[in-house]
Amino acid sequence: MGVAAGPIRVVVAKPGLDGHDRGAKVIARALRDAGMEVIYTGLHQTPEQIVDTAIQEDADAIGLSILSGAHNTLFAAVIALLKERDAEDIKVFGGGIIPEADIPPLKEQGVAEIFTPGATTASIVDWVRANIRQPAEA
C-alpha cells in the first residue's frame, strides 16, 4: 500500500447492545486532537453498519470499543465483512473489557491490536500513528 494523502482516518464504533460510550468518545477525541480524522458512529451499531461506514468514509482503520462481553463475535463479524467486501486493507483494533486469554485468538483472526483498561490515550495514539499509515508529507 502506498502512502495516502491526508490525515489518518479512523472509524470509532460501539458495536452491539453495549450502551457505555465514554471510553470510545475519549479515544475519538484523543485521535482527533492528534490530527487524525475520526468518524464516531455512535451506539448500537451492527458490524454491517460499521464496515459500510468505514468503506464509505475511506477509513484506514476501525477502532471498536466493546464492554459487553461479545468481543469474540463482534470482532470476528467485522473482520469477515471486511474480507467479504474486499476491504482487508482497513485495519481493525479495539479495546474494552477483554480477557487476556481472548487476545491471542482475536489477533490470530486479524485484529491488529487490543487495548485493555488502563491503556493511555497516548499509547493508543502512538500505536495508530506507528501501525496504520503515515500521512503524506505536506
C-alpha positions in Angstrom: 0.0 0.0 0.0 1.3 3.4 -0.9 1.3 6.5 1.3 -2.1 8.0 1.1 -2.7 11.7 1.2 -4.2 13.5 4.2 -4.5 12.5 7.8 -5.2 9.0 9.1 -8.9 8.3 9.0 -10.3 6.2 11.8 -13.9 5.0 12.4 -14.5 4.6 16.1 -17.5 2.4 16.7 -19.6 0.8 19.5 -21.0 -2.4 18.2 -23.8 -4.4 19.7 -26.0 -3.6 22.6 -23.3 -2.1 24.8 -24.6 1.4 26.0 -21.4 2.7 27.6 -19.6 5.0 25.2 -17.4 7.3 27.4 -14.2 5.4 26.6 -15.0 5.4 22.8 -15.6 9.2 23.0 -12.3 9.7 24.9 -10.4 7.7 22.3 -12.2 9.5 19.4 -11.2 12.9 20.9 -7.6 11.8 21.6 -7.2 10.6 18.0 -8.8 13.8 16.7 -6.6 16.0 18.9 -3.6 14.1 17.4 -4.5 15.3 13.9 -6.5 12.3 12.7 -9.9 12.4 11.1 -12.3 10.5 13.3 -15.8 9.3 12.4 -17.7 8.3 15.5 -20.6 6.0 14.7 -22.5 6.3 18.0 -24.0 3.5 20.0 -25.6 0.2 19.0 -24.0 -0.3 15.6 -24.1 -3.6 13.7 -21.0 -5.0 12.2 -22.5 -4.3 8.8 -23.1 -0.6 9.6 -19.6 -0.2 10.9 -18.0 -1.8 7.8 -20.3 0.2 5.5 -19.2 3.4 7.3 -15.5 2.6 7.1 -15.7 1.9 3.3 -17.9 4.9 2.6 -15.6 7.2 4.6 -12.4 5.7 3.0 -11.1 4.9 6.5 -7.7 3.5 7.2 -8.8 1.8 10.4 -11.7 0.8 12.6 -11.5 1.1 16.3 -14.1 -1.0 18.2 -15.0 -0.3 21.8 -16.6 -3.4 23.4 -17.6 -3.7 27.0 -20.5 -6.2 26.6 -18.5 -9.5 26.5 -19.4 -10.1 22.9 -15.9 -9.2 21.6 -15.2 -12.6 20.1 -18.4 -12.5 18.0 -18.3 -8.8 17.1 -14.6 -8.6 16.1 -15.0 -11.8 14.0 -18.0 -10.3 12.2 -16.3 -7.1 11.3 -13.1 -8.9 10.1 -15.3 -11.3 8.0 -17.3 -8.5 6.5 -14.1 -6.5 5.6 -12.8 -9.7 3.8 -16.1 -10.2 2.1 -16.2 -6.6 0.9 -12.5 -6.8 -0.3 -11.6 -4.1 2.2 -9.0 -6.0 4.3 -6.6 -3.0 4.0 -8.8 -1.4 6.7 -7.1 -2.4 9.9 -9.2 -3.3 13.0 -8.1 -2.5 16.5 -10.1 -2.2 19.7 -10.4 -2.2 23.4 -12.6 -2.6 26.3 -13.2 -5.4 28.9 -11.5 -8.2 27.0 -9.9 -11.0 29.0 -6.1 -11.5 28.4 -6.8 -15.1 27.3 -9.0 -13.9 24.4 -6.5 -11.5 23.0 -4.2 -14.0 21.1 -7.1 -15.7 19.3 -8.5 -12.3 18.3 -5.1 -11.3 16.9 -5.0 -14.6 15.0 -8.3 -13.7 13.4 -6.9 -10.4 12.2 -7.4 -7.9 14.9 -4.3 -5.7 14.8 -4.2 -4.7 18.5 -6.3 -4.8 21.7 -6.1 -2.2 24.4 -7.4 -3.2 27.8 -8.4 -0.9 30.7 -5.6 1.2 31.9 -4.2 1.8 28.4 -3.3 5.5 28.0 -4.7 7.6 25.2 -1.1 8.5 24.3 -0.2 4.8 23.9 -3.2 4.3 21.6 -2.4 7.4 19.5 1.2 6.3 19.2 0.2 2.8 18.1 -2.2 4.2 15.5 0.5 6.5 14.1 3.0 3.7 14.0 0.8 0.9 12.6 -1.9 2.3 10.4 -0.2 4.5 7.9 2.0 7.6 7.7 0.2 10.7 6.4 1.7 12.2 3.3 4.2 15.0 3.9 2.7 18.4 3.5 
